[in-house]
Amino acid sequence: MRPAQPIEQAVGMRYYVSDGDGIGGRLRASPEDFAVRELEAFEAEPADADSGAYAHLVVRATLHNWDTNDFASALSDRLGISRERVSWAGTKDKRAVTTQLFSIADADAADVPEIDGAEIDVVGRAGRPVLFGDLAGNAFEIIVREVDRPDGVDGITEQLREFAGSADAADEPTVAVPNYFGQQRFGSKRPITHEVGLAIVRNDWEGAVMAYLGNPNEREPEATQAARAYVEETHDWEGALERFPRALGYERALCHSLADADDASPAAFRSALETLPTNLQTLFVNAAQSYLFNRVLSERLDRGLPFDRPVAGDVVCFADSDAPDGLPLPDTDRTQRVTAGRVDTVERHCERGRAFVTAPLVGTETELAEGEPGEIERAVLADAELEPTDFALPGEFDSSGTRRAVQVRSQIDVRRRDGDAVEFAFSLPKGSYATVLLREYLKRDPAQL
């Protein structure tokens, strides 16, 4: 194993599993170099279906250099409706070309506007909105340019095949990496969403707000750093409003709420957080869960426990029988604890892609593992001074938790292009990050991913 970048270690990703030097290179030289297409798992009725019974218009949008949240806001603004009436299955990177489904409550096909940088096609109507997770996975076609060491690709691929436990001889080999949550879950330049979430779970509402407003980072513009330092030092919300750039709308929304509050009580800070979009509120707690999950995976690597097969005490989940061909998809609603007497049997299921070793995204209903995997999970929680019951929270912050596969596998096609570019084509199940696979090849600062 090789130590990760310091900014990755700060969000729990302590290692690369490939030891070779990275190939370097530049990711997202243009949005067209990072193409993402949802592997859809949502069925809609025809567009002329009864809007009374099927109140949600479903559209497929191909977005060029659009943040998903920003596009949803632009779409709702053009339609003159609440942003909460627009929903989608998965949040995508901004500097990319992404194709994904959206639903719009109580809208008609004729209402769909034209938006620069977006190609919007009506798919049909549905009786419920497209919800987060309503996809099987994502297909990626990614070009890395200005590669320093293109000859290093094969060696890294071979090490990732070994981590997969794969001995196949296919033209497109099966590789695997730890199923870390990628840096964008926490912020590539300023990774603080998990810090906000950890404060929320500890019922420290003021700490959560200050983690978001404060924490100046040298990777930000000087004016933004100064605004964050000012609000940390003074708690002067009106003064902070004068200093935060208008582009930082969420920071300004928090300051507005606190400036209008009668006091500086925990309730006032919680109320400020609740002015943010509901998906962002949920993201904070999800980021805390993701950070703890990343730490569990790093500790598993530290202890030399396998990722492709279980040990006694592990909790495995089984494969989703409805997954698309060639895309093994864990069904975390179907889990089983692995006893010492069942290790060999479950290991065979894992070898055939029928089962997956998991770790917890901790919530109120989390059942921790036993044996050495359970020791790891309990130690990570103890170090964070948390326990599952702490996730019983108000409103959008509440989480019952789930489990997640510790390893993600994919067939990958890597091709040299003219000049100093390398192209990667692969698919991943929902919730897994392309950058977590690509980081093994590039081994660069996440801000460059």
C-alpha positions in Angstrom: 0.0 0.0 0.0 1.0 3.6 -0.5 0.0 6.6 1.7 -2.6 8.8 0.2 -2.5 12.6 -0.3 -2.8 14.6 2.9 -6.2 16.1 1.9 -7.5 12.5 1.2 -6.2 11.3 4.6 -8.2 14.1 6.2 -11.5 12.5 5.0 -10.5 8.9 6.0 -8.8 7.7 2.8 -5.4 6.8 4.1 -4.1 4.6 1.3 -3.8 3.7 -2.3 -3.9 -0.1 -2.9 -1.5 0.2 -5.9 2.1 0.9 -5.0 3.3 2.1 -8.4 4.0 5.7 -9.2 1.0 7.5 -10.7 0.8 8.4 -14.4 0.1 12.0 -13.5 -1.9 13.9 -16.1 -4.8 16.4 -16.1 -8.4 15.4 -15.6 -11.2 17.5 -17.0 -9.1 19.7 -19.3 -12.5 20.3 -20.8 -16.0 19.2 -19.7 -16.1 16.9 -22.7 -13.2 14.9 -21.3 -15.4 13.6 -18.5 -18.6 12.0 -19.8 -21.1 10.3 -17.5 -24.3 8.5 -18.5 -26.7 7.2 -15.9 -27.6 3.5 -16.2 -31.3 4.1 -15.6 -33.5 2.1 -13.2 -36.7 4.2 -13.4 -39.7 3.4 -15.6 -42.0 6.1 -16.8 -45.3 6.1 -18.5 -45.8 7.7 -21.9 -45.7 11.5 -22.0 -49.4 11.7 -22.8 -50.4 9.7 -19.7 -53.0 11.2 -17.4 -51.3 14.1 -15.5 -53.7 13.6 -12.6 -52.6 10.0 -12.0 -49.0 10.6 -13.1 -48.2 14.1 -11.8 -44.4 14.0 -12.3 -42.9 14.9 -15.7 -39.7 12.9 -16.3 -37.0 14.4 -18.5 -33.5 13.3 -19.6 -31.0 16.1 -19.5 -27.5 16.1 -21.0 -25.7 18.9 -19.1 -22.5 20.6 -20.2 -20.5 22.0 -17.3 -23.6 22.2 -15.0 -23.6 21.4 -11.2 -26.7 19.2 -10.6 -28.1 21.5 -7.8 -27.5 24.6 -9.9 -29.3 23.1 -12.9 -32.2 22.1 -10.7 -32.4 25.7 -9.4 -32.2 27.1 -13.0 -34.9 24.7 -14.2 -37.3 25.6 -11.3 -36.6 29.3 -11.8 -37.4 29.1 -15.5 -40.6 27.2 -14.7 -41.5 29.6 -11.9 -41.9 26.8 -9.4 -40.3 25.8 -6.1 -36.9 24.2 -6.3 -38.3 21.3 -4.2 -40.5 20.2 -7.1 -37.4 19.1 -9.1 -35.7 15.9 -8.1 -33.1 13.5 -9.6 -31.5 10.1 -9.0 -27.8 11.0 -8.6 -25.7 14.2 -8.2 -23.0 14.5 -10.8 -19.8 16.4 -11.1 -20.0 19.9 -12.6 -17.0 20.0 -15.0 -18.4 17.2 -17.1 -20.9 16.2 -19.7 -23.6 14.3 -17.8 -26.8 12.5 -19.0 -29.3 11.9 -16.2 -33.0 11.8 -15.3 -34.9 14.6 -13.6 -38.6 14.7 -12.6 -40.7 17.9 -12.2 -43.8 17.8 -10.1 -47.0 19.2 -11.7 -45.4 20.2 -15.0 -46.3 19.6 -18.6 -44.1 18.7 -21.5 -44.9 22.0 -23.2 -43.5 23.9 -20.2 -40.0 22.5 -20.5 -37.7 25.5 -21.1 -34.5 25.9 -23.2 -31.5 26.3 -21.0 -28.0 27.1 -22.2 -25.6 24.1 -21.9 -28.5 21.7 -21.5 -30.3 19.3 -23.9 -33.6 18.3 -22.3 -35.8 15.5 -23.7 -39.1 14.5 -22.3 -39.1 10.8 -21.3 -42.7 10.5 -19.9 -44.7 10.8 -16.8 -44.6 9.0 -13.4 -46.8 8.6 -10.3 -43.9 9.5 -8.1 -40.7 11.6 -8.4 -37.3 10.4 -9.5 -35.6 9.8 -6.1 -32.0 9.7 -5.0 -30.8 6.2 -5.8 -33.2 5.6 -8.7 -30.4 4.4 -11.0 -28.4 1.2 -11.3 -25.1 2.9 -11.9 -23.1 5.2 -14.2 -21.1 4.6 -17.4 -17.9 6.7 -17.7 -15.8 7.8 -20.7 -12.9 9.8 -19.3 -9.8 11.3 -21.0 -6.7 12.2 -19.0 -4.4 14.6 -20.8 -0.8 15.7 -20.3 0.1 12.3 -18.9 3.6 12.1 -17.5 4.1 8.3 -17.4 1.6 6.5 -19.7 3.7 3.3 -19.5 2.7 3.0 -15.8 -0.9 2.2 -16.7 -0.4 -1.6 -17.1 1.4 -2.0 -13.8 -1.4 -0.2 -11.9 -4.1 -2.2 -13.7 -2.4 -5.5 -12.8 -2.2 -4.5 -9.1 -5.9 -3.5 -9.1 -6.7 -6.9 -10.7 -4.9 -8.5 -7.8 -6.9 -6.5 -5.3 -10.1 -7.7 -7.1 -9.0 -11.3 -6.7 -9.5 -11.6 -10.4 -7.5 -13.9 -12.6 -9.5 -13.4 -15.8 -7.9 -12.9 -19.1 -10.5 -10.7 -20.7 -9.6 -7.9 -23.0 -11.2 -5.6 -20.5 -9.9 -6.8 -17.1 -11.8 -6.7 -13.9 -10.1 -4.3 -11.4 -11.2 -3.3 -7.9 -10.5 -0.6 -5.4 -11.7 0.1 -1.8 -15.2 1.6 -2.2 -14.2 4.9 -0.6 -16.4 7.9 -0.8 -14.6 10.3 -3.1 -13.2 13.7 -2.2 -16.1 15.5 -3.8 -18.4 14.1 -1.1 -16.5 16.3 1.3 -15.3 19.1 -0.9 -12.3 18.8 -3.2 -10.8 22.2 -2.2 -12.3 22.6 1.2 -13.3 19.3 2.7 -15.7 20.3 5.5 -19.1 18.7 4.8 -18.3 15.8 7.2 -17.2 18.2 9.9 -20.6 20.0 9.6 -22.3 16.6 9.8 -20.3 15.4 12.8 -21.2 18.5 14.7 -24.9 18.0 13.8 -24.8 14.4 15.0 -23.3 15.6 18.3 -26.2 18.2 18.6 -23.7 21.0 18.3 -25.7 23.2 16.0 -23.5 26.3 16.4 -20.4 24.2 15.7 -22.1 22.9 12.5 -22.8 26.4 11.3 -19.3 27.6 12.1 -17.7 24.6 10.4 -19.6 25.7 7.2 -19.1 29.4 7.5 -15.6 29.4 9.0 -12.7 27.2 8.2 -10.8 29.4 5.7 -8.8 27.4 3.3 -5.7 28.5 1.3 -7.2 27.0 -1.8 -10.0 29.6 -1.8 -9.8 33.1 -3.1 -8.4 35.6 -0.6 -11.7 37.5 -0.2 -13.5 34.3 0.7 -10.7 33.4 3.2 -11.0 36.8 4.8 -14.8 36.5 5.1 -14.5 33.2 6.8 -11.8 34.4 9.2 -14.0 37.5 10.0 -17.1 35.5 10.8 -15.0 33.0 13.0 -13.6 35.9 15.0 -16.6 38.1 15.3 -19.9 36.2 14.8 -21.0 39.4 13.2 -23.6 38.1 10.7 -24.4 41.5 9.2 -20.7 42.2 8.7 -20.2 38.8 7.2 -22.9 39.4 4.7 -20.9 42.4 3.5 -17.8 40.3 3.0 -19.0 37.0 1.6 -19.1 37.1 -2.2 -22.6 36.8 -3.7 -21.6 33.6 -5.4 -21.5 31.9 -1.9 -25.3 31.8 -1.7 -25.5 29.2 1.0 -23.1 31.0 3.3 -25.1 34.2 2.8 -28.4 32.4 3.6 -27.0 31.2 6.9 -25.8 34.7 7.8 -29.2 36.2 6.8 -31.0 33.7 9.0 -28.7 34.4 12.0 -28.9 38.2 11.5 -32.7 38.0 11.7 -32.7 35.8 14.8 -33.6 37.1 18.2 -30.7 35.3 19.9 -27.8 33.0 19.4 -29.4 29.9 20.8 -28.9 26.4 19.5 -32.4 26.6 18.0 -31.3 29.7 16.0 -28.3 27.9 14.6 -30.4 24.8 13.8 -33.0 27.1 12.1 -30.3 28.6 10.0 -29.2 25.2 8.8 -32.8 24.4 7.9 -33.0 27.3 5.5 -30.6 25.4 3.2 -32.0 23.0 0.6 -33.2 19.7 2.1 -30.8 17.7 0.0 -27.9 19.7 1.4 -29.1 19.2 4.9 -29.2 15.4 4.3 -25.8 15.6 2.7 -24.1 16.9 5.8 -25.1 13.8 7.9 -24.4 11.6 4.9 -20.9 13.1 4.7 -20.3 12.3 8.4 -21.4 8.7 7.7 -19.1 8.6 4.7 -16.1 9.8 6.7 -16.6 7.1 9.3 -17.0 4.5 6.5 -13.8 5.6 4.9 -12.0 5.3 8.2 -13.3 1.8 8.7 -12.0 0.8 5.2 -8.6 2.3 5.9 -8.4 0.4 9.2 -9.3 -2.8 7.4 -6.5 -2.2 5.0 -4.2 -1.5 7.9 -5.0 -4.8 9.5 -4.6 -6.7 6.3 -8.2 -8.0 6.2 -9.5 -9.0 2.7 -12.0 -6.9 0.8 -13.1 -9.5 -1.8 -14.1 -12.1 0.7 -15.3 -12.2 4.3 -13.8 -13.2 7.6 -15.7 -14.4 10.6 -17.9 -11.6 12.0 -18.3 -9.8 8.7 -21.7 -8.7 7.5 -22.3 -9.4 3.8 -25.1 -8.4 1.5 -26.3 -10.2 -1.6 -26.5 -9.2 -5.2 -29.5 -7.4 -6.7 -31.1 -9.8 -9.1 -32.5 -6.9 -11.2 -29.0 -5.4 -11.9 -28.0 -4.9 -15.5 -25.8 -7.5 -17.1 -22.2 -7.0 -16.3 -22.8 -4.6 -13.4 -22.9 -6.5 -10.0 -25.1 -4.4 -7.8 -25.2 -4.9 -4.0 -28.6 -5.1 -2.4 -28.0 -3.8 1.1 -31.5 -4.6 2.2 -30.5 -8.3 2.2 -27.7 -8.9 4.7 -26.3 -11.8 6.6 -23.7 -12.0 9.4 -20.9 -14.5 8.5 -20.2 -17.1 11.3 -17.0 -19.0 11.5 -18.7 -22.1 10.1 -20.1 -20.2 7.1 -17.0 -18.4 5.9 -16.1 -20.9 3.1 -19.6 -21.0 1.8 -20.0 -17.2 1.7 -16.6 -16.8 0.2 -17.7 -18.8 -2.8 -20.7 -16.6 -3.2 -18.4 -13.6 -3.2 -16.1 -15.2 -5.8 -19.2 -15.6 -8.1 -20.4 -12.0 -7.6 -23.4 -13.1 -5.5 -22.4 -11.5 -2.2 -20.3 -8.5 -1.1 -18.5 -7.8 2.2 -20.0 -4.6 3.8 -19.2 -1.9 6.3 -21.7 0.4 8.0 -23.0 3.8 7.1 -23.9 4.3 10.7 -27.4 5.3 11.7 -30.0 4.5 14.4 -30.7 1.0 13.1 -27.1 0.0 12.4 -26.2 -3.5 13.4 -22.4 -3.6 13.8 -20.3 -6.6 12.7 -18.7 -9.0 15.1 -15.1 -10.4 15.4 -12.3 -8.3 14.1 -14.5 -6.3 11.6 -16.7 -5.4 14.5 -13.7 -4.3 16.6 -12.8 -1.9 13.8 -16.3 -0.4 13.5 -16.6 0.1 17.2 -13.1 1.6 17.5 -13.8 4.2 14.8 -17.1 5.2 16.4 -15.4 5.4 19.8 -12.7 7.6 18.5 -15.3 9.9 17.0 -17.2 9.9 20.3 -20.4 8.7 18.6 -22.8 5.8 18.7 -25.6 4.8 16.4 -28.3 6.3 18.6 -26.8 9.8 18.1 -28.2 9.7 14.5 -31.7 10.1 15.9 -32.0 13.7 14.7 -34.8 16.1 13.7 -36.1 16.5 10.2 -33.9 16.0 7.2 -30.9 15.3 9.5 -32.2 12.0 10.9 -30.7 8.7 9.5 -31.4 5.1 10.2 -28.2 4.1 8.4 -27.4 1.2 6.0 -24.4 -0.8 4.9 -22.2 -0.5 1.9 -19.9 -2.8 0.0 -16.3 -2.3 1.0 -14.9 -3.1 -2.5 -16.1 -1.9 -5.9 -15.2 -3.9 -9.0 -15.4 -3.0 -12.7 -14.3 -4.1 -16.1 -12.1 -1.3 -17.4 -10.9 -0.5 -20.9 -7.7 1.7 -21.0 -6.5 3.1 -24.3 -3.6 5.2 -25.3 -4.6 8.1 -27.5 -2.5 10.3 -29.8 0.0 12.4 -27.9 0.1 12.3 -24.1 -3.6 11.3 -23.4 -5.1 8.1 -21.9 -8.8 7.2 -22.2 -10.6 5.2 -19.5 -14.0 3.5 -20.1 -15.8 1.7 -17.3 -19.1 1.4 -15.4 -19.7 1.6 -11.7 -22.7 0.7 -9.5 -24.6 3.6 -8.0 -22.9 5.4 -5.2 -19.4 4.6 -6.3 -17.0 7.2 -7.5 -15.1 7.3 -10.7 -12.4 9.5 -9.1 -11.8 6.7 -6.5 -10.7 4.4 -9.3 -8.9 7.1 -11.2 -6.9 8.3 -8.2 -5.1 5.0 -8.2 -3.8 5.7 -11.7 -3.1 9.4 -11.4 -2.0 9.7 -7.7 -2.5 13.5 -7.7 -3.9 16.1 -5.4 -7.8 15.6 -5.5 -8.2 19.2 -6.6 -6.6 18.0 -9.9 -9.1 15.2 -10.2 
